[in-house]
Amino acid sequence: MEHKTSGPSRLLYVKDIAERLNRSVGQVQYMISTEQLPHTAIIAGRRVMREDDLESWVNSHFEAERAEVSA
């Protein structure tokens, strides 16, 4: 079990996002370009996303699925 700190969210690179979603880097880049993933930014020439934003996005999909099943 990971220990959560109250500090700033870690920044994830496209490769990190791909690993977490079990997708290829190309698929993640496509999802970013079509705005299927939450907001990303370019920092120091690299596309990044806040770890908290990715976790919230994944959780929202589980909540939406749960709502559909219980409806």
N, CA and C atoms as a LAMMPS dump frame, in Angstrom:
ITEM: TIMESTEP
0
ITEM: NUMBER OF ATOMS
213
ITEM: BOX BOUNDS ff ff ff
-5.0000000000000000e+02 5.0000000000000000e+02
-5.0000000000000000e+02 5.0000000000000000e+02
-5.0000000000000000e+02 5.0000000000000000e+02
ITEM: ATOMS id mol type element x y z
1 1 1 N 0.846 -1.179 0
2 1 2 C 0 0 0
3 1 3 C 0.89 1.24 0
4 2 1 N 0.581 2.174 -0.907
5 2 2 C 1.376 3.393 -1.008
6 2 3 C 0.966 4.377 0.077
7 3 1 N 1.946 5.108 0.565
8 3 2 C 1.686 6.151 1.549
9 3 3 C 1.503 7.47 0.82
10 4 1 N 0.367 8.092 1.012
11 4 2 C 0.089 9.378 0.377
12 4 3 C 0.596 10.511 1.254
13 5 1 N 1.248 11.456 0.654
14 5 2 C 1.685 12.639 1.38
15 5 3 C 0.792 13.802 1
16 6 1 N 0.836 14.842 1.804
17 6 2 C -0.003 16.001 1.518
18 6 3 C 0.738 17.026 0.671
19 7 1 N 1.9 16.687 0.18
20 7 2 C 2.7 17.596 -0.633
21 7 3 C 2.151 17.731 -2.034
22 8 1 N 2.887 18.416 -2.891
23 8 2 C 2.431 18.617 -4.267
24 8 3 C 2.354 17.297 -5.03
25 9 1 N 1.461 17.263 -5.984
26 9 2 C 1.275 16.08 -6.813
27 9 3 C 2.515 15.833 -7.665
28 10 1 N 2.873 14.592 -7.837
29 10 2 C 3.994 14.211 -8.684
30 10 3 C 3.608 14.427 -10.15
31 11 1 N 4.572 14.805 -10.968
32 11 2 C 4.323 14.969 -12.395
33 11 3 C 4.642 13.667 -13.114
34 12 1 N 3.754 13.27 -13.999
35 12 2 C 3.921 12.044 -14.779
36 12 3 C 4.209 12.403 -16.227
37 13 1 N 5.205 11.762 -16.798
38 13 2 C 5.492 11.908 -18.221
39 13 3 C 4.588 10.964 -19.006
40 14 1 N 4.522 11.146 -20.312
41 14 2 C 3.662 10.317 -21.155
42 14 3 C 3.977 8.829 -20.953
43 15 1 N 5.251 8.495 -20.858
44 15 2 C 5.63 7.095 -20.632
45 15 3 C 5.044 6.566 -19.316
46 16 1 N 5.07 7.39 -18.267
47 16 2 C 4.509 6.995 -16.967
48 16 3 C 3 6.778 -17.066
49 17 1 N 2.334 7.677 -17.773
50 17 2 C 0.881 7.563 -17.952
51 17 3 C 0.564 6.272 -18.707
52 18 1 N 1.315 6.003 -19.76
53 18 2 C 1.107 4.786 -20.547
54 18 3 C 1.261 3.541 -19.684
55 19 1 N 2.282 3.514 -18.846
56 19 2 C 2.492 2.36 -17.979
57 19 3 C 1.337 2.185 -17.004
58 20 1 N 0.852 3.268 -16.441
59 20 2 C -0.247 3.177 -15.466
60 20 3 C -1.553 2.734 -16.106
61 21 1 N -1.775 3.134 -17.351
62 21 2 C -3.019 2.771 -18.037
63 21 3 C -2.884 1.492 -18.866
64 22 1 N -1.681 0.916 -18.87
65 22 2 C -1.406 -0.284 -19.662
66 22 3 C -1.722 -0.041 -21.138
67 23 1 N -1.241 1.087 -21.624
68 23 2 C -1.408 1.5 -23.017
69 23 3 C -0.046 1.86 -23.583
70 24 1 N 0.037 1.945 -24.903
71 24 2 C 1.293 2.357 -25.526
72 24 3 C 1.433 3.872 -25.423
73 25 1 N 2.649 4.338 -25.596
74 25 2 C 2.897 5.782 -25.602
75 25 3 C 2.088 6.434 -26.721
76 26 1 N 2.021 5.806 -27.872
77 26 2 C 1.245 6.335 -28.992
78 26 3 C -0.234 6.462 -28.664
79 27 1 N -0.784 5.464 -27.976
80 27 2 C -2.196 5.533 -27.589
81 27 3 C -2.436 6.688 -26.62
82 28 1 N -1.52 6.874 -25.681
83 28 2 C -1.663 7.969 -24.724
84 28 3 C -1.541 9.309 -25.435
85 29 1 N -0.615 9.426 -26.363
86 29 2 C -0.476 10.672 -27.118
87 29 3 C -1.76 10.968 -27.897
88 30 1 N -2.371 9.941 -28.468
89 30 2 C -3.637 10.115 -29.172
90 30 3 C -4.727 10.57 -28.202
91 31 1 N -4.794 9.936 -27.038
92 31 2 C -5.8 10.304 -26.043
93 31 3 C -5.615 11.75 -25.587
94 32 1 N -4.372 12.196 -25.484
95 32 2 C -4.106 13.586 -25.11
96 32 3 C -4.553 14.519 -26.24
97 33 1 N -4.208 14.182 -27.474
98 33 2 C -4.527 15.059 -28.607
99 33 3 C -6.023 15.162 -28.863
100 34 1 N -6.78 14.14 -28.489
101 34 2 C -8.234 14.159 -28.677
102 34 3 C -8.969 14.522 -27.387
103 35 1 N -8.207 14.977 -26.393
104 35 2 C -8.749 15.444 -25.117
105 35 3 C -9.551 14.379 -24.384
106 36 1 N -9.15 13.114 -24.521
107 36 2 C -9.772 12.023 -23.781
108 36 3 C -9.193 11.905 -22.378
109 37 1 N -8.016 12.485 -22.177
110 37 2 C -7.369 12.495 -20.864
111 37 3 C -7.457 13.885 -20.276
112 38 1 N -7.313 13.995 -18.941
113 38 2 C -7.353 15.319 -18.321
114 38 3 C -6.224 16.22 -18.799
115 39 1 N -6.29 17.44 -18.395
116 39 2 C -5.348 18.472 -18.825
117 39 3 C -3.899 18.059 -18.609
118 40 1 N -3.095 18.322 -19.621
119 40 2 C -1.653 18.132 -19.534
120 40 3 C -0.988 19.471 -19.811
121 41 1 N 0.299 19.541 -19.53
122 41 2 C 1.061 20.759 -19.781
123 41 3 C 2.426 20.375 -20.326
124 42 1 N 3.072 21.323 -20.967
125 42 2 C 4.441 21.114 -21.415
126 42 3 C 5.342 21.9 -20.468
127 43 1 N 6.209 21.178 -19.778
128 43 2 C 7.148 21.779 -18.84
129 43 3 C 8.539 21.323 -19.234
130 44 1 N 9.41 22.271 -19.459
131 44 2 C 10.795 21.991 -19.871
132 44 3 C 10.823 21.107 -21.118
133 45 1 N 9.871 21.36 -22.018
134 45 2 C 9.841 20.65 -23.283
135 45 3 C 9.236 19.258 -23.247
136 46 1 N 8.686 18.862 -22.104
137 46 2 C 8.086 17.521 -21.994
138 46 3 C 6.643 17.621 -21.552
139 47 1 N 5.793 16.804 -22.153
140 47 2 C 4.379 16.76 -21.812
141 47 3 C 4.232 16.045 -20.475
142 48 1 N 3.521 16.669 -19.527
143 48 2 C 3.335 16.09 -18.204
144 48 3 C 1.886 16.224 -17.749
145 49 1 N 1.525 15.391 -16.789
146 49 2 C 0.217 15.433 -16.16
147 49 3 C 0.425 15.252 -14.663
148 50 1 N -0.375 15.908 -13.872
149 50 2 C -0.303 15.703 -12.423
150 50 3 C -0.828 14.308 -12.083
151 51 1 N -0.134 13.634 -11.204
152 51 2 C -0.541 12.294 -10.777
153 51 3 C -1.949 12.314 -10.199
154 52 1 N -2.264 13.328 -9.409
155 52 2 C -3.6 13.437 -8.816
156 52 3 C -4.687 13.567 -9.883
157 53 1 N -4.391 14.291 -10.973
158 53 2 C -5.367 14.443 -12.055
159 53 3 C -5.652 13.105 -12.732
160 54 1 N -4.612 12.308 -12.954
161 54 2 C -4.806 10.995 -13.576
162 54 3 C -5.606 10.086 -12.644
163 55 1 N -5.281 10.083 -11.359
164 55 2 C -6.017 9.254 -10.402
165 55 3 C -7.484 9.656 -10.336
166 56 1 N -7.753 10.95 -10.33
167 56 2 C -9.139 11.435 -10.298
168 56 3 C -9.892 11.011 -11.548
169 57 1 N -9.221 11.083 -12.695
170 57 2 C -9.837 10.695 -13.96
171 57 3 C -10.19 9.208 -13.949
172 58 1 N -9.275 8.376 -13.497
173 58 2 C -9.535 6.926 -13.415
174 58 3 C -10.684 6.677 -12.446
175 59 1 N -10.652 7.305 -11.275
176 59 2 C -11.716 7.112 -10.287
177 59 3 C -13.07 7.544 -10.818
178 60 1 N -13.104 8.622 -11.594
179 60 2 C -14.386 9.092 -12.137
180 60 3 C -14.986 8.068 -13.091
181 61 1 N -14.138 7.333 -13.803
182 61 2 C -14.651 6.297 -14.695
183 61 3 C -15.248 5.132 -13.899
184 62 1 N -14.641 4.792 -12.784
185 62 2 C -15.2 3.738 -11.94
186 62 3 C -16.521 4.181 -11.329
187 63 1 N -16.596 5.438 -10.9
188 63 2 C -17.835 5.956 -10.323
189 63 3 C -18.953 5.997 -11.36
190 64 1 N -18.636 6.41 -12.577
191 64 2 C -19.643 6.448 -13.648
192 64 3 C -20.139 5.042 -13.962
193 65 1 N -19.232 4.087 -13.993
194 65 2 C -19.619 2.697 -14.266
195 65 3 C -20.512 2.176 -13.142
196 66 1 N -20.164 2.479 -11.916
197 66 2 C -20.956 2.043 -10.762
198 66 3 C -22.357 2.635 -10.825
199 67 1 N -22.46 3.899 -11.22
200 67 2 C -23.759 4.567 -11.317
201 67 3 C -24.618 3.928 -12.405
202 68 1 N -23.999 3.555 -13.521
203 68 2 C -24.747 2.911 -14.609
204 68 3 C -25.273 1.546 -14.18
205 69 1 N -24.479 0.804 -13.461
206 69 2 C -24.856 -0.542 -13.042
207 69 3 C -25.995 -0.471 -12.034
208 70 1 N -25.966 0.503 -11.135
209 70 2 C -27.001 0.594 -10.103
210 70 3 C -28.272 1.293 -10.584
211 71 1 N -28.26 1.862 -11.786
212 71 2 C -29.438 2.571 -12.299
213 71 3 C -30.458 1.627 -12.876
